[in-house]
Amino acid sequence: MSSETTTIVHSQNNSLSTLQSALTLFKLPINNCRIDDAVDWTTQPRHGDCRIGFFINAHSINLAAKDAQFKDTLGQADTLFADGLGMRIAAWYRGQRMVDNVNGTDLFLPLCAKAQSEKLSVYLLGSKPGVALQTKQNIKQMFPDLKVAGTHHGYFDPDDCEHIIQDINQSQCNILLVGQGSPLQESWLLQHKDQFNCRAALAVGGLFDYFSNNIPRAPLWVRQIGMEWVWRLIQEPKEKWKRYLLGNPAFLMRTLINS
């Protein structure tokens, strides 16, 4: 069981990260960074292709264990951020420490703040019809000068992909946020990576459901002790019981065997 921390030396133009420290967990390179560092990575000027970032949590690892293609997809991202208590436990088991819980929901507000201050624009793609638009309206109340270049729901047919990508590019957005759930959002982003004109694109899961006020976020103290999954289970028991009540023990077993 290795506990070495690797240093990333980026050779590609599209990997201009200020984050150099990484851990290898479950044979994936995880960027061990803080939220502010992740915001900086996302907002950097584009050099080369659009940068793709994913947030990796216990659910991601469970999906990847059952789906080799999805694990390969995760490995093709430009960076992977550690999301949740599970990844912190996996790092601890290897004798390492995650410096922060870098998840899309916590990253969204500081990302919007920096985008507003640097006059960058965002595009919101995902969730049910109307949810991304409501997120735009809510976030504009907090950041009135933030440019939300466009929104679109995530329930579109494959035949509509080209039209949606055209709309994203015509909006001239700098940052694309895609919330369709795993593994769909990650696979879709990588499949179309070469077609995006934006600086960076992030797969953000259920972020829009929170910021549209469709689903209440756990109180800060619950998130700080790593128990947000319990809150989510209470909010959506039918949808989440398998993910957490079966998935969490499975993840811990995988941590013991091959993290």
N, C-alpha and C positions, 0 to 999 in steps of 0.2 A: 504494500500500500504506500504509494509515493505521496509525499507532501510538498513536492517542489512547486514553487511559483515560477511560471515561465514569463519571459519578457517578449512581447510582440514587437517585431521589427517589420513595419509595413513597407511593402515594396510596390503595391498598387496605388495608382493615383486616387482611387475612390475610397481609400482607407486612411484618410488624414486625421486619424483620431489623436487627441491629446492624451488618451488613456493608453498606457503601455503595460500595465500589470494585468495579468490574466491567470485564471485557474483552469485546469482541465478537469471537468466533471462529466462523468458518463461519456467519456471520449469526445467531449465537445469543449471548445475554447470559450470560456465564460469571462466577459470583461468585468473585472473587479473594480468598480468605480462608484462614485457618488452621483446623485441625481443631477447636480449642476454640471458635472462632467459629461453626462449623457446628453443634456441640453446643448452643451457646446458642440458635441460631436454631431448632433442632428442639424444644427444651424450653420455649420461651416460652409463656406463657398464650395460649389461643385467643381471637382477636377476629375474628369472621366465620367463613368456611368453614375446614375442615381444610386446613392448608398442605401442599403437595406438593413434595417435593424429589427431584431425580434427580442421579446421578453420571455425568458425561459423559466418555467416553474415546475412544480411536481407533476401537474397534469401534462405538460409538454413531454416530460421524460417518460411518463406512462404511455402516452401515445406513440412516442418514438420507439419504445421497447416492443410494441406490437406491429409497427409499420416501418419497415426499413427505408421505404421511399421518403417518409416524413423525416426520419433521422437524417437522411442525406440532404433534404431540403434545409433543415436547421443548420447543417454544416456549411451550407453555401452562403449564408448571410454574411454581410460585411462585419457585423458585430452582434453578439448575444449578451443581453443584460440579465442579471440574476434577479428573479422576482419571487419573493415569498420566503416564508420560514423554512420550507422544505429544502431549498437550495442552500440556505444558511446552515442547516443541519448537515447536509452533504459535505459542505466545505469544512465544517467543524470536524467531521469524522475523518477527514484527510489531514487534520492538523492545521487548517487554514481558517481565516476569518473573512467573511464578506463585510466590506466596509459600509454597505448601504443596501437597502431593499429598493432596487430600481425597477419599479413597475410603471406601466403606462398611465395609470390613473393619477398617481402622485406626480408624474413627470409633466402632465398636461398643463397645469397652471404655470409653473415656471417657464415652460416652453412658450406658452402664449405671452407671458410677460416679456420674454426676450425677443420674440417675434415682433411684438408691438414696438419695443424700443429700437429695434434694428430695421423696422419697416419691412418685415418679411410676411409672406402670406401663407395661409394653410388651407388645405382642402380636406373635407370630412367625408369619408366614404364608408358606409356600413349601417348596420342595425335595420330595424323595420322602417317602412316609409314614414317620414315625418320626424324620426328621432334625431337624425343628424341635423336637420333644420332647426329643431328645438334646441339642440346643443349650441348651435351657432347663435341663436337668439339669447340664450342664457349667458354664454361666454362674452358676448358683446356688451352685456350690462357690466361685466367686471373689467373688460378691456375694450373700451369704446373705440379706440383707435386701431385695434387689431383688424387686419384685413383677412376675412374668411373668403377666399376666392371662389368657393363653390361647395355644394353638398350634394350627396346622392345616397339613396338607401342601398343596402347590401343584398337585396333580394332581386337580383337581375339575372336574366338568362345568359348563358354563354354567348349567344348570338349578339348580345348587346355590349360585349366587352370593348370592341373597337370604338363604338360610339362614346362609351364612358371614358376610355383612355384619351380620346380626342378632346372631350370636355375638360378633363384634368389638365391636359397640356395647353389648351386654349385659354384656360384660366390664368396661366402663367404663375401658378402657385410655386412656392419654394419648398414647402413641406407637405407631404401626403400622409394622412393618417387613415388606416384601413382597419375597421372593426367588424370582422365577419366570423370570428371564432376560429379555433384551430381544428384541423390543419388547413382549412380552406384559405384563410387569409395569407398564411405564409406561402403556400403553393402558388396562389394567384400573384402575389407580389414578385416572386422569383420568375415565374413564367413570363411576366410582362416587363421585367426590370429594364430591358434595353429600350423600351418604348417610352419610358417616363422622362420628362424634361426637368423635373424638380431636383432639388439638392439631395433630399433624403426622403425615405418612406418608412414608416413604422407600422407594424402589426399590433393593434392596441386592444383587441378583444372586445369586452363589454364596456369600454370607456364611455361611449355615447349614452348608454343606458343610465349611467350615473349622472352625467352632466346635463342630461335632459330631464332629470328628476323622475324618471320612470322607476328607478330602483334606488332606495336610499343607501348612501355609503355608510360603512361602519364608523362609529365614533373614533376619534384620533387615538384614544387610549387603547381601544381594542386593536387597532392596526399596529400600534407601537409594541404590543406584547405578542404579535404574530398570530392573533386569533381572528383575523378577518374572515377566514374560511368558515368559521362557526357562524358568524353573522350572515354570510352569504347562504349558508345551508338553511338557516332560519327563514330568510327572505324567500328562497326558492327551493323548498324541500323536494318537490317532485323532480325538478330539473337537475338538482345538484347532489342528491344523496349518493348516487353511484360514484360520482367524481370524488367525493370526500370520504364517505364512510368505507368504500371499498378501495378507492384510489390511494388514499393516504397510507394505509398499511402496506399496499403493494409498493409504493414509492420507498418507504422505509426499508423494506426488504431488498429492493434494488440498490439502495444506498449501501447496505451492509455487504452486498455481493460484489457490485462492480462500479461504485462511484469513482 
